[in-house]
Amino acid sequence: MLTFSKKLLLSSALLAATFLTACSEPEAKEEDKVAEFAIPVMVASIERKDISSNFHTTATLESRNEADIITRVTGIIEEMSVEEGDFVEKGQLLARVDARRYQLALDKAEAELGGIEQELKRLSLMAEKKLVSAQASDKLKYQHRAAVAAKELALLDLKDSQVVAPIAGYIAKRLIKTGHFTQGYQKLFHIVDQSSLQAVVYLPEHKLSYVQLGQQALLQFSARQGKQFLAQVRSISPVIDSRSGTFKVILSIANDELLLKPGMFAQIALTFDTHKDTLTIPSDAIITLDNQSKIYVVKDNKAVEVLINKGFVQEQFTEISGEFHEGDSVVVNGHHNLKANALVEILNVKASDDDSFNDEELTETETAIAKATK
């Protein structure tokens, strides 16, 4: 049973709750009205940075120095000195063809040449005594020249039986094995020099005036994420392709650390010009309608519409100019729902710790008032 005093206290609490509820309803409605017009947005600061005008394209890396290794002779591969992936120096032995036939051919040519030279000496002595005709002497001289050529040819075949590297590089392909029969001018190896690479790109005709020798480009690769590589324009074609309306540009890439490989697919940004220390914002903040661009700058929790002029665009940032200042907060998300001077609520600002409260601090009387207002 509740005592009279307890009943009086509970009745007073209920009356107070009813009074407070009645008094707070206009304020709550006013707060709801304010919250209804506060549009949630996210902002970013206007910053100064360097920004470049780039032309984006793609290309496949190539080695500037590469070669198919062939043999001019026919025979059995007697020895193999390298495997795929090996680094070889210029002039290093790669393979050896059975050279016995070519050695015998050289011995035969030398023997024939020796006989002709001996006959030529004898004929010269007879010519001094005018015992032979000039025609016979000239004929022997021609035979001597043919014998010298035959010896040189046999010597060249013997030399060609040893396959050597014409350039320094890595063995990219090995197309033969020991014991294989090779015919003349058959491809045996493919060598690539990875220390110096290039990328061939084709630019539209209207970009010709923006490109010059030594101009820089940035390259990115999926196999080397998070790392950029520098390239330079090495050559510009003087001819415009009439069918495609493009011209050829070759980029030179230093690869001293051998991080890049021929055949890699490159994302290329060719830098045309760079503006230093200019005002930039995220490109998502810009709204363009009817060839006119604008942004919303937050001032006193209101979105102020500002017309801008756009400059260079690099990745996710755009150079801008207009009536604003460095450090101003510009809306980057939620701005498509805004109107000029609309009230906004910034979401990407940390909440103050003073706004927190603890429900356990409510007294029994406050709990009763809260229940009564439901």
Buried (B, 14 or more C-beta within 10 A) or exposed (E): EEEEEEEEBBEEBBEBBEEEBEEEEEEEEEEEEEEEEEBEBBBBEBEEEEBBBBBEBEBEBBBBBBBEBBBBBBBEBBEBBBEEEBBBEEEEBBBBBBBEBBBEBBEEBBEBBEEBEEEBEEBEEEBEEEEBEEEEBEEBBEBBEEBBEBBEEBBBBBBBBBBBBEBBBBBBEBEBEEEEEBEEEBEBBBBBBBBEBBBBBBBEEEBBEBBEEEBBBBBBBEEBEEEEBEBBBBEBBEEBEEEEEBBBBBBBBEBEEEEBBBEBEBBBBBBBEBBEEBBBBBBBBBBEEEEEBBBBBBEEEBBBBBEBEBBBBBEEBBBBEBEBEEEBBBBBBBBEEBEEEBBBEBEEEEEEEEEEEEEEEEEEBEEBBEEBEE
